[in-house]
Amino acid sequence: MKISTKGRYGLTIMIALAKKPGEGPTSLKSIAQEHRLSEHYLEQLIAPLRNAGLVKSIRGAYGGYMLAKDAAEITSGDIIRVLEGPIQLVEVLEDEEPAKRDLWIRIRDAVKDVLDHTTLEDLANYDSNSEQEPYMFYI
């Protein structure tokens, strides 16, 4: 599975909105300028997010977009599925060797688990300076 710019920019929009709880609507223009992205492209991405009930729009001079739910209730998996479709790394073939078929399923499930347990709140509050356990690689 490869996340396209749709998924990446969609996460950017949603994280930007999650960082401003209670501040009222945020314009796509301000998000585009802040992240040096195409406002026109962001407009194309916001429609499916709105249709999925993840954001709501506010009209008017001071309008824009807000999260439709609390950031803790929206997962990165919700956003990726709306913009990219179902999460599928490899097509699992029924006549494939059982060991390989099980491997593909375990990898798919691991990716789904990470996406479905990483909330928008986690992403908005991410601190790159926090103490994280280093990855251990065994060769």
Salt bridges, closest charged atoms under 4 A:
GLU34 OE2 - HIS35 NE2 3.89
GLU96 OE2 - LYS100 NZ 3.85
GLU97 OE2 - LYS100 NZ 3.80
ASP102 OD2 - ARG106 NH1 3.24
ASP109 OD1 - ARG108 NH2 2.99
ASP113 OD1 - HIS117 ND1 2.85
ASP116 OD1 - ARG81 NH1 2.73
